[in-house]
């Protein structure tokens, strides 16, 4: 991947908006760019937490496992995401796994001390990091509220709606969501079963609210989803 491509993708990361051109290049040169394949780990639970990662390209999931061994997906992140940011807050060991969902991914790993040095030089970056972590906490609270207040169907429909609004492509009055998650991934994210996900998706398809195939979901009318 060319430097110009890396810079272009890195600009989509929320923290990069607080950096000037020279600082972005410094970040790239001090980091390590890695190409990964589907199923590869970016970081693993209980391993040392001393880097943050910029998702230059691809889709990943942040996951842990229940006491019964079931995977629980906390977040699904797309190109432009910042991963492992808790290393900046004093986290010593990772509390989650980060796994590639797309066929491939490019990740820029930057050591924690490099980011801290940039924060010393650029106080705006420190504020950006605080705001970024705050937004993630707010999003986590919203997910917890959904798990407590909404039934299975509402959580699955909400998952489709959130992803379509964030990553869908307009096709006339419809939204096309190209994705890398399976029905089991949706179940692991929404706290439901794969069978329930299949039932809800088929019901939405029968009522002509969506059309789906293996790696794409077409939402015909967002307002009618619920």
Beta strands, then each sheet from edge to edge (+ up, - down):
strand 1: 32-37
strand 2: 41-43
strand 3: 51-57
strand 4: 60-65
strand 5: 71-77
strand 6: 82-83
strand 7: 97-100
strand 8: 104-111
strand 9: 169-171
strand 10: 174-178
strand 11: 210-213
strand 12: 216-219
sheet 1: 1+ 8- 3+ 6-
sheet 2: 2+ 7- 4+ 5-
sheet 3: 9+ 10- 12+ 11-
end
